[in-house]
Amino acid sequence: MSDHAYDISYLLDSDAATAEVPVLRVAKVPPKPARSPSHIAAAQAALALELLQAAEAHEDWIRQYVRMYGVAGDGV
């Protein structure tokens, strides 16, 4: 093979190597609105209320079970 096959100096000296590159424009994405702390607090309060209601129902089921089967609270 000849050395000319690997010679790219003619590309570096030509005008094609200095062609202008278009400016890249990136569209700005608007930031997502921050969640309002009041919405988060309201959701947490609603969840806490539901958990308290579920706990009350659970305690009622336990009392009913104890009444029905006479379990004597032996810690098991």
N, C-alpha and C positions, 0 to 999 in steps of 0.2 A: 504494500500500500504506500501511497505517497503521503508526504507531509501536508500536502494541500488539502487532503480530505479532512484534516483536523484543524486547519487554519480558519479561524473565524474573525480575524482582524479586519477583514474587509467589511464585516457587519458593524463593527464598532466605529469605523470611520465614516460610514454612510449617514445620510440624512434620515434614513428610516429608523435608525437607533434613537434619534432625538425627537421622535414624534410626540406631539402633545397628548397628554393623558387627560381625559375629561374629569372634571371635578365630581367626586362622589358626593351625592346629596343624600342624607339620611333623614327620613321623616321623623319628627319628634313625636313620641307616643306620650299622650298626656298621662300623668301619674294617676294611679288608682286612688280614689278618695279613701281617706283613712276611716276606719270604722269608728263610729261614735262610741265612746265609753258607756254612754247611757244605754245603748242597744245591748252591749255586752252585759252590763249589770242587770238589765231587765231579763235577759235570757238566763243568767245565773240565778236570779231570784225565782224565776218560774220553775227552773229545774230543782232548786232547793225545796220549793213548796211541794212539787210532785213527789220528791223523795220522802219528805215528812209524811205525806198522806199515805204513801206506800208502806212506810214503817208502821204507821198506826194500823193499817189493814193487816200487816204481817203479825203484829202483836195480838190482834183480835183472833186471827187464825190459830195462833199458838194457844191462847186461852180456851178456844173452842176445842182444840185437840185434847188439852189437858182435862177439860170437863167430860169429854166423851170417853176417853180411855183411862182416866184416873191415873195419869202418870204422876208419880210422887216426887218429882224434882230431885232425883238422886245424882244429878251432875253428869249423867251419861248422854 
